[in-house]
Structures are given as C-alpha cells and as structure tokens.
C-alpha cells in the first residue's frame, strides 16, 4: 500500500505496457527480458499486480538505489514505479 511503513529498501519495477499502452503478452515478455538484462544479474523476485483485467508482471529488486530505479523505469517507458526507502512505500512518477 502506498504510504505504508516499511523497513525494506528497493524498488518494484515493471516493463509491461509502456506508457500505459496495452501490448501483447509476447511483446511484454520480451520487454521483461530486456529489463532483466539491464539489471545485470542483480537479485530480483517476480510478482504480479494489477486491477480487474489489467494485470502486469513486476519485479521486486531489493537494495536498488532511487537513481538506478528511476533510470530503469524510464528506460522501460514506465510512467511510475514503487520505491521503498526503508521508511515508506512511495509511488514515484518517472522523469527523464
């Protein structure tokens, strides 16, 4: 939940449906592969999230810095990502 307290540090990143424009599952899975290559072997955990008919795959990446998370989310053409700063869960709108 956005704003919830947390002791975790890291980010929840996604690659699906860039710019909130629907893509086929095939294209979205290709984008997942691209994001994982950009993570360069860094540990991640896969998860799914969404509402109603709009479900997407995301990746929890512990220890990711804000700057790197923002660069990755922007590179994947995402509008926003979740960042956990060790105190709260934050919704971050991407900027480039």
GICOR-V697854 format. One record per backbone hydrogen bond with DSSP energy under -1.0 kcal/mol. NH is the residue of the N-H (numbers start at 1). CO is the residue of the C=O. E is the energy in kcal/mol with one decimal. If there is no record, write none. Layout:
nh->NH co->CO e->E
nh->NH co->CO e->E
This chain:
nh->3 co->89 e->-3.4
nh->4 co->1 e->-2.1
nh->6 co->87 e->-1.4
nh->10 co->84 e->-2.1
nh->11 co->61 e->-1.7
nh->12 co->82 e->-2.5
nh->13 co->59 e->-2.6
nh->19 co->77 e->-2.8
nh->20 co->17 e->-1.8
nh->21 co->18 e->-1.6
nh->28 co->24 e->-2.5
nh->29 co->25 e->-2.7
nh->30 co->26 e->-1.8
nh->31 co->27 e->-1.9
nh->32 co->28 e->-2.1
nh->33 co->29 e->-1.9
nh->34 co->30 e->-1.8
nh->35 co->31 e->-2.5
nh->36 co->32 e->-2.7
nh->37 co->33 e->-2.1
nh->38 co->34 e->-2.0
nh->39 co->35 e->-1.6
nh->40 co->37 e->-1.1
nh->42 co->39 e->-1.3
nh->45 co->60 e->-2.0
nh->47 co->58 e->-2.6
nh->49 co->56 e->-2.4
nh->51 co->54 e->-1.5
nh->54 co->51 e->-2.7
nh->56 co->49 e->-2.9
nh->58 co->47 e->-3.4
nh->59 co->13 e->-2.9
nh->60 co->45 e->-3.1
nh->61 co->11 e->-3.1
nh->63 co->9 e->-2.9
nh->64 co->61 e->-1.2
nh->69 co->65 e->-2.5
nh->70 co->66 e->-2.7
nh->71 co->67 e->-2.2
nh->72 co->68 e->-2.7
nh->73 co->69 e->-2.7
nh->74 co->70 e->-2.5
nh->75 co->71 e->-2.6
nh->76 co->72 e->-1.8
nh->77 co->74 e->-1.8
nh->78 co->73 e->-2.7
nh->81 co->92 e->-1.9
nh->82 co->12 e->-1.6
nh->83 co->90 e->-2.8
nh->84 co->10 e->-3.1
nh->85 co->88 e->-1.6
nh->86 co->8 e->-1.7
nh->89 co->4 e->-1.6
nh->90 co->83 e->-3.0
nh->92 co->81 e->-3.0
nh->94 co->79 e->-2.4
